[in-house]
């Protein structure tokens, strides 16, 4: 009986020393923390506060972020009670409540009151729920944005649109052009304008363009734009093609044949053919002539007539008349 007890005790000791291969307490897995955001800023555009920051690409340890899920945005109101409170939760996969332009993520806050102080900070978080360091803090006192500029007009020309408005002394202005329905974040002018005009060139003729002209005022170092005055215009080709050359009219039986050198205009649409008899000028073709020949099958019963040709482009611009060609119709 004593031998059995000793044997059982020995087995217990051996199992205790070798059981499950454990060498010590398990160590927790350390997940990489997303790198912090240090360029959180705000701009007052179109009468609304837009917050923006560059989307972080690195973890705190310098490794690449592979599981970034979104951002938690906190807001503090200077005239409100309490500290920072959750303002908006951005989940990148949902693609809602934000937009990305040039690597920067934009969100807006339109629930602000003039005269109140506001502050914001952002935390990135991963798909595992790991939250990174807080961003820098952005703060401002909300002031009522300026009114839209008055009497905004637009005039279109060949590949260009000219905008004009009434200037208020001390104000500056930004001009935005919409790309389809995409909201514009960057003005087409390089610097805020002090004058009441802006012309954009290099535009596509026949395309309708939509603009916002906004008043800009800077308060405490923060530029503020009010709502824009919206206007649309369509540039069109106003340059006439070159006149046809080498026009020759020849009598052939009871008809007159007119021929000329073919046009090489890139936006060529067709030709118009004119006949002059005395003081009367008459266009002979009903629709544009595509070829570089034309037959006048019913010339008048007079001694002389002359013919000239014009070129027309796809925008409807007509060239100057070609040199006339005179035909003896009757001896």
DOBABA-874175 format. One record per residue (C-alpha): y negated, z negated, x. Coordinates in pm, 1 decimal, m for minus. Example, Ala and Ser with C-alpha at 12.3 -4.5 7.8 and 13.67 -1.06 7.14 Angstrom:
BEGIN
@y:450.0 z:m780.0 x:1230.0;
@y:106.0 z:m714.0 x:1367.0;
This chain:
BEGIN
@y:0.0 z:0.0 x:0.0;
@y:m237.7 z:m83.1 x:285.2;
@y:m155.4 z:248.0 x:456.5;
@y:m241.8 z:443.3 x:137.9;
@y:m577.7 z:267.7 x:110.7;
@y:m662.2 z:350.4 x:471.5;
@y:m566.8 z:715.8 x:412.9;
@y:m781.8 z:745.6 x:101.0;
@y:m1080.1 z:587.8 x:278.4;
@y:m1044.7 z:833.9 x:566.5;
@y:m1042.7 z:1131.7 x:330.2;
@y:m1356.2 z:1006.4 x:158.3;
@y:m1538.1 z:979.7 x:493.5;
@y:m1431.2 z:1331.2 x:595.4;
@y:m1545.6 z:1482.1 x:262.6;
@y:m1876.4 z:1301.6 x:287.2;
@y:m1938.4 z:1444.8 x:632.4;
@y:m1830.2 z:1802.8 x:559.7;
@y:m1880.1 z:1846.1 x:185.2;
@y:m2053.7 z:2173.3 x:71.8;
@y:m2164.9 z:2250.2 x:427.6;
@y:m2497.9 z:2074.1 x:374.4;
@y:m2699.8 z:1987.8 x:684.9;
@y:m3000.0 z:1826.2 x:511.1;
@y:m3241.2 z:1849.3 x:216.1;
@y:m3323.7 z:2208.9 x:94.8;
@y:m3665.2 z:2345.5 x:200.0;
@y:m3895.7 z:2494.6 x:m69.8;
@y:m3974.4 z:2869.2 x:m49.5;
@y:m4339.0 z:2923.8 x:45.8;
@y:m4494.0 z:3219.7 x:m141.1;
@y:m4787.1 z:3409.0 x:17.5;
@y:m5119.8 z:3335.4 x:m148.3;
@y:m5345.6 z:3628.8 x:m245.0;
@y:m5650.8 z:3659.9 x:m25.3;
@y:m5977.1 z:3539.0 x:m167.9;
@y:m6258.6 z:3754.7 x:m306.4;
@y:m6585.1 z:3722.2 x:m117.0;
@y:m6801.7 z:3995.4 x:m269.6;
@y:m6829.7 z:3894.8 x:m635.4;
@y:m7165.8 z:4017.8 x:m761.5;
@y:m7340.1 z:4108.3 x:m1083.7;
@y:m7568.8 z:4380.6 x:m1212.7;
@y:m7756.0 z:4410.6 x:m1538.4;
@y:m7681.3 z:4762.8 x:m1663.3;
@y:m7754.4 z:4909.3 x:m2003.9;
@y:m7870.0 z:4565.3 x:m2122.9;
@y:m7534.6 z:4401.0 x:m2033.3;
@y:m7424.4 z:4185.9 x:m1736.9;
@y:m7155.0 z:4362.7 x:m1534.4;
@y:m6955.8 z:4156.4 x:m1281.7;
@y:m6773.6 z:4341.5 x:m1005.4;
@y:m6565.8 z:4276.4 x:m693.3;
@y:m6343.1 z:4466.8 x:m454.1;
@y:m5974.9 z:4437.7 x:m544.8;
@y:m5809.3 z:4235.9 x:m262.6;
@y:m5535.3 z:4413.4 x:m66.5;
@y:m5424.0 z:4134.7 x:168.8;
@y:m5269.6 z:3790.4 x:130.6;
@y:m5420.1 z:3487.9 x:299.7;
@y:m5173.9 z:3532.7 x:590.0;
@y:m5278.8 z:3897.0 x:641.7;
@y:m4972.9 z:4053.7 x:479.7;
@y:m5008.5 z:4319.4 x:212.6;
@y:m5030.1 z:4204.5 x:m148.5;
@y:m4734.4 z:4360.2 x:m331.9;
@y:m4726.6 z:4164.3 x:m656.6;
@y:m5090.2 z:4126.0 x:m761.0;
@y:m5089.7 z:4071.4 x:m1137.7;
@y:m5455.8 z:4017.1 x:m1220.8;
@y:m5755.5 z:3787.9 x:m1208.1;
@y:m5874.4 z:3475.6 x:m1382.9;
@y:m6250.7 z:3473.4 x:m1431.4;
@y:m6433.0 z:3145.3 x:m1490.6;
@y:m6786.4 z:3098.4 x:m1619.8;
@y:m7028.9 z:2809.2 x:m1614.4;
@y:m7335.9 z:2785.3 x:m1834.0;
@y:m7623.7 z:2584.0 x:m1688.7;
@y:m7743.4 z:2475.4 x:m2031.1;
@y:m7391.9 z:2404.2 x:m2157.8;
@y:m7176.7 z:2096.8 x:m2118.1;
@y:m6885.4 z:2081.7 x:m1874.4;
@y:m6792.1 z:2264.6 x:m1557.2;
@y:m6645.8 z:2610.4 x:m1507.2;
@y:m6437.5 z:2723.3 x:m1803.5;
@y:m6198.6 z:3019.0 x:m1847.7;
@y:m6399.7 z:3328.1 x:m1938.8;
@y:m6161.6 z:3620.7 x:m1912.2;
@y:m5803.3 z:3678.6 x:m1803.6;
@y:m5753.8 z:4026.4 x:m1653.5;
@y:m5393.4 z:4153.0 x:m1648.7;
@y:m5385.6 z:4476.1 x:m1450.2;
@y:m5078.0 z:4616.1 x:m1627.1;
@y:m5248.9 z:4594.2 x:m1966.2;
@y:m5538.4 z:4816.6 x:m1848.3;
@y:m5775.0 z:4655.1 x:m2096.8;
@y:m6104.0 z:4471.6 x:m2064.4;
@y:m6193.5 z:4617.9 x:m1725.1;
@y:m6249.7 z:4940.7 x:m1534.9;
@y:m6210.8 z:5031.1 x:m1167.3;
@y:m6468.8 z:5248.3 x:m990.4;
@y:m6458.1 z:5311.5 x:m616.7;
@y:m6208.2 z:5030.9 x:m555.6;
@y:m6422.1 z:4775.4 x:m739.3;
@y:m6316.9 z:4611.9 x:m1063.7;
@y:m6586.1 z:4579.9 x:m1332.4;
@y:m6596.6 z:4349.4 x:m1634.7;
@y:m6890.9 z:4270.2 x:m1856.8;
@y:m7038.0 z:3966.7 x:m2029.4;
@y:m7250.7 z:4038.3 x:m2335.6;
@y:m7247.5 z:3679.9 x:m2464.5;
@y:m7552.2 z:3554.9 x:m2275.3;
@y:m7876.5 z:3395.0 x:m2393.2;
@y:m8223.2 z:3451.8 x:m2237.8;
@y:m8340.7 z:3157.8 x:m2027.1;
@y:m7989.2 z:3019.1 x:m1964.1;
@y:m7833.0 z:2995.3 x:m1617.1;
@y:m7484.3 z:3138.7 x:m1569.1;
@y:m7238.5 z:3121.0 x:m1279.8;
@y:m6904.0 z:3294.2 x:m1225.7;
@y:m6606.2 z:3281.4 x:m992.9;
@y:m6273.3 z:3466.5 x:m981.0;
@y:m5915.9 z:3374.1 x:m883.6;
@y:m5652.2 z:3640.2 x:m810.5;
@y:m5296.0 z:3564.4 x:m924.7;
@y:m4953.6 z:3718.3 x:m863.6;
@y:m4669.7 z:3813.3 x:m1098.0;
@y:m4502.6 z:3482.1 x:m1003.9;
@y:m4811.6 z:3299.0 x:m1124.5;
@y:m4930.7 z:3203.6 x:m775.7;
@y:m5308.6 z:3165.6 x:m776.6;
@y:m5518.8 z:3254.0 x:m474.6;
@y:m5839.4 z:3103.0 x:m345.5;
@y:m6155.8 z:3113.4 x:m557.6;
@y:m6410.8 z:3384.5 x:m492.8;
@y:m6767.3 z:3331.9 x:m388.3;
@y:m6988.7 z:3218.7 x:m674.1;
@y:m7232.2 z:3455.4 x:m843.3;
@y:m7515.0 z:3303.0 x:m1045.5;
@y:m7823.7 z:3423.2 x:m1231.2;
@y:m8071.8 z:3325.1 x:m1499.2;
@y:m8041.1 z:3566.7 x:m1788.5;
@y:m8366.0 z:3736.5 x:m1883.6;
@y:m8422.1 z:3983.6 x:m2164.2;
@y:m8367.1 z:4335.4 x:m2018.8;
@y:m8652.2 z:4589.1 x:m2034.0;
@y:m8692.7 z:4834.6 x:m2318.7;
@y:m8581.3 z:5200.8 x:m2284.6;
@y:m8840.1 z:5444.9 x:m2147.7;
@y:m9051.3 z:5624.1 x:m2407.5;
@y:m9066.9 z:5994.7 x:m2498.3;
@y:m8772.5 z:6115.3 x:m2288.7;
@y:m8740.1 z:6495.9 x:m2296.7;
@y:m8504.6 z:6744.5 x:m2130.2;
@y:m8555.2 z:7109.6 x:m2041.3;
@y:m8273.0 z:7331.7 x:m1915.1;
@y:m8287.2 z:7629.4 x:m1680.6;
@y:m8045.7 z:7819.6 x:m1459.7;
@y:m7800.9 z:7554.4 x:m1330.4;
@y:m8054.5 z:7273.8 x:m1369.5;
@y:m8185.1 z:7012.4 x:m1615.7;
@y:m8529.3 z:6852.7 x:m1585.1;
@y:m8588.1 z:6512.3 x:m1748.6;
@y:m8930.7 z:6361.8 x:m1820.4;
@y:m9054.6 z:6034.2 x:m1971.6;
@y:m9362.9 z:5809.9 x:m1990.7;
@y:m9405.0 z:5578.1 x:m1689.9;
@y:m9501.2 z:5211.2 x:m1724.1;
@y:m9681.5 z:5079.6 x:m1417.4;
@y:m9458.6 z:4859.0 x:m1202.8;
@y:m9132.7 z:4977.6 x:m1358.1;
@y:m8864.8 z:5183.1 x:m1188.2;
@y:m8606.2 z:5409.3 x:m1349.5;
@y:m8245.5 z:5515.6 x:m1306.0;
@y:m8082.4 z:5827.4 x:m1448.3;
@y:m7712.5 z:5830.6 x:m1539.2;
@y:m7499.8 z:6131.4 x:m1632.7;
@y:m7184.3 z:6089.5 x:m1839.1;
@y:m6861.6 z:6250.2 x:m1716.3;
@y:m6702.5 z:6329.3 x:m2049.9;
@y:m6659.4 z:5994.4 x:m2225.3;
@y:m6631.7 z:5797.3 x:m1899.5;
@y:m6902.6 z:5531.9 x:m1870.7;
@y:m7129.0 z:5599.5 x:m1569.0;
@y:m7177.9 z:5314.8 x:m1319.1;
@y:m7365.8 z:5507.6 x:m1050.0;
@y:m7701.8 z:5677.8 x:m1113.6;
@y:m7750.3 z:6039.7 x:m1010.2;
@y:m8074.7 z:5946.1 x:m832.8;
@y:m8032.7 z:5788.9 x:m489.4;
@y:m8305.0 z:5526.1 x:m529.7;
@y:m8482.0 z:5388.8 x:m840.3;
@y:m8756.8 z:5630.4 x:m943.1;
@y:m9124.5 z:5537.9 x:m965.7;
@y:m9220.4 z:5870.6 x:m1126.2;
@y:m9150.4 z:5991.4 x:m1478.3;
@y:m8939.0 z:6292.2 x:m1394.0;
@y:m8605.2 z:6386.5 x:m1244.2;
@y:m8434.0 z:6724.8 x:m1200.0;
@y:m8063.3 z:6767.4 x:m1135.4;
@y:m7947.5 z:7099.8 x:m992.4;
@y:m7610.5 z:7257.7 x:m918.8;
@y:m7493.7 z:7221.5 x:m1280.0;
@y:m7258.7 z:7456.8 x:m1461.3;
@y:m7430.9 z:7695.9 x:m1699.3;
@y:m7306.7 z:7673.5 x:m2055.9;
@y:m7191.0 z:7310.8 x:m2016.7;
@y:m7357.3 z:7041.7 x:m2225.2;
@y:m7464.3 z:6736.0 x:m2022.8;
@y:m7544.5 z:6387.1 x:m2155.0;
@y:m7786.4 z:6152.8 x:m1975.3;
@y:m7913.5 z:5794.8 x:m2000.0;
@y:m8257.8 z:5712.8 x:m1859.9;
@y:m8299.6 z:5336.4 x:m1806.0;
@y:m8591.3 z:5116.3 x:m1707.1;
@y:m8526.3 z:4893.4 x:m1402.0;
@y:m8699.3 z:4562.2 x:m1324.4;
@y:m8602.3 z:4323.2 x:m1043.3;
@y:m8608.6 z:3947.6 x:m1107.1;
@y:m8510.6 z:3693.2 x:m839.7;
@y:m8352.3 z:3969.8 x:m634.8;
@y:m8130.9 z:4092.6 x:m919.8;
@y:m8215.5 z:4440.6 x:m1058.0;
@y:m8196.7 z:4452.1 x:m1437.2;
@y:m8162.3 z:4767.2 x:m1646.3;
@y:m8225.7 z:4781.3 x:m2017.4;
@y:m8047.2 z:5006.3 x:m2261.5;
@y:m8084.6 z:5374.6 x:m2187.3;
@y:m8267.0 z:5647.2 x:m2374.3;
@y:m7993.6 z:5908.5 x:m2426.1;
@y:m8056.6 z:6281.3 x:m2424.3;
@y:m7848.3 z:6600.1 x:m2391.6;
@y:m7916.2 z:6949.6 x:m2260.8;
@y:m7727.3 z:7266.9 x:m2165.6;
@y:m7832.8 z:7471.9 x:m1862.2;
@y:m7796.8 z:7847.2 x:m1889.9;
@y:m7820.9 z:8150.6 x:m1668.1;
@y:m8171.5 z:8296.5 x:m1686.2;
@y:m8144.7 z:8538.1 x:m1392.3;
@y:m8121.6 z:8900.2 x:m1503.1;
@y:m7878.2 z:9132.7 x:m1323.1;
@y:m7997.6 z:9418.7 x:m1108.3;
@y:m8092.8 z:9745.3 x:m1277.9;
@y:m7832.9 z:10024.6 x:m1267.1;
@y:m7888.4 z:10297.9 x:m1008.1;
@y:m7811.6 z:10669.7 x:m965.9;
@y:m7851.6 z:10743.5 x:m1337.7;
@y:m7799.1 z:11112.8 x:m1420.8;
@y:m7820.0 z:11277.2 x:m1763.6;
@y:m7674.2 z:11627.4 x:m1806.3;
@y:m7665.9 z:11855.2 x:m2112.7;
@y:m7311.1 z:11954.5 x:m2204.8;
@y:m7309.2 z:12191.6 x:m2499.7;
@y:m7477.1 z:12020.2 x:m2789.0;
@y:m7437.6 z:11674.3 x:m2631.0;
@y:m7580.6 z:11488.3 x:m2333.4;
@y:m7360.7 z:11305.3 x:m2080.7;
@y:m7509.8 z:11009.7 x:m1894.1;
@y:m7347.3 z:10855.2 x:m1584.5;
@y:m7454.8 z:10592.2 x:m1330.6;
@y:m7326.9 z:10380.4 x:m1043.7;
@y:m7096.5 z:10099.1 x:m1155.4;
@y:m7241.2 z:9745.2 x:m1147.9;
@y:m7092.8 z:9489.7 x:m906.2;
@y:m7254.1 z:9181.4 x:m1066.0;
@y:m7007.6 z:8888.2 x:m1079.4;
@y:m7110.4 z:8793.5 x:m1435.1;
@y:m7140.5 z:9151.1 x:m1562.1;
@y:m7088.6 z:9197.0 x:m1938.1;
@y:m7185.3 z:9559.5 x:m2009.7;
@y:m7458.5 z:9822.2 x:m2034.1;
@y:m7721.5 z:9935.3 x:m2283.7;
@y:m7824.1 z:10303.7 x:m2297.6;
@y:m8170.1 z:10409.1 x:m2414.9;
@y:m8319.0 z:10749.0 x:m2509.4;
@y:m8690.8 z:10823.3 x:m2497.6;
@y:m8839.3 z:11098.5 x:m2710.7;
@y:m9217.2 z:11117.5 x:m2701.1;
@y:m9341.1 z:10765.2 x:m2771.6;
@y:m9014.9 z:10649.3 x:m2930.4;
@y:m8748.1 z:10450.9 x:m2742.8;
@y:m8408.2 z:10412.0 x:m2909.8;
@y:m8098.9 z:10219.5 x:m2803.8;
@y:m7797.1 z:10444.4 x:m2851.1;
@y:m7504.2 z:10200.9 x:m2824.8;
@y:m7412.8 z:9952.3 x:m3098.8;
@y:m7215.8 z:9725.1 x:m2867.7;
@y:m7224.7 z:9681.2 x:m2491.7;
@y:m7076.7 z:9973.8 x:m2298.7;
@y:m6814.6 z:9862.5 x:m2046.9;
@y:m6773.1 z:10193.2 x:m1858.8;
@y:m7035.8 z:10361.0 x:m1640.0;
@y:m7054.8 z:10675.8 x:m1857.0;
@y:m7188.0 z:10746.8 x:m2205.1;
@y:m7205.1 z:11054.4 x:m2429.6;
@y:m7503.7 z:11113.3 x:m2656.6;
@y:m7339.0 z:11332.8 x:m2919.1;
@y:m7647.2 z:11385.6 x:m3136.7;
@y:m7954.7 z:11444.0 x:m2924.2;
@y:m8272.5 z:11541.8 x:m3114.5;
@y:m8377.4 z:11906.5 x:m3159.7;
@y:m8666.9 z:11887.9 x:m2915.6;
@y:m8728.7 z:12040.3 x:m2575.0;
@y:m8712.5 z:11726.8 x:m2358.3;
@y:m8562.4 z:11376.2 x:m2372.1;
@y:m8516.7 z:11112.5 x:m2105.6;
@y:m8250.2 z:10841.4 x:m2067.1;
@y:m8229.0 z:10508.9 x:m1888.2;
@y:m7965.6 z:10232.7 x:m1860.7;
@y:m7983.1 z:9852.1 x:m1837.4;
@y:m7718.9 z:9600.2 x:m1727.3;
@y:m7643.3 z:9284.0 x:m1926.9;
@y:m7474.0 z:8970.0 x:m1794.2;
@y:m7247.5 z:8722.4 x:m1976.7;
@y:m7543.7 z:8498.9 x:m2062.0;
@y:m7718.0 z:8786.1 x:m2240.1;
@y:m7979.6 z:8847.5 x:m1970.7;
@y:m8078.8 z:9215.4 x:m1957.1;
@y:m8193.9 z:9390.4 x:m1642.0;
@y:m8502.2 z:9600.1 x:m1591.6;
@y:m8462.6 z:9966.3 x:m1695.4;
@y:m8306.2 z:10200.8 x:m1447.8;
@y:m8497.7 z:10504.8 x:m1329.0;
@y:m8522.5 z:10756.5 x:m1611.6;
@y:m8331.6 z:11082.8 x:m1607.2;
@y:m8497.7 z:11375.2 x:m1791.5;
@y:m8293.5 z:11643.8 x:m1971.0;
@y:m8404.3 z:11982.5 x:m2097.4;
@y:m8247.7 z:11999.7 x:m2444.1;
@y:m8387.7 z:12335.7 x:m2565.7;
@y:m8523.0 z:12634.6 x:m2374.3;
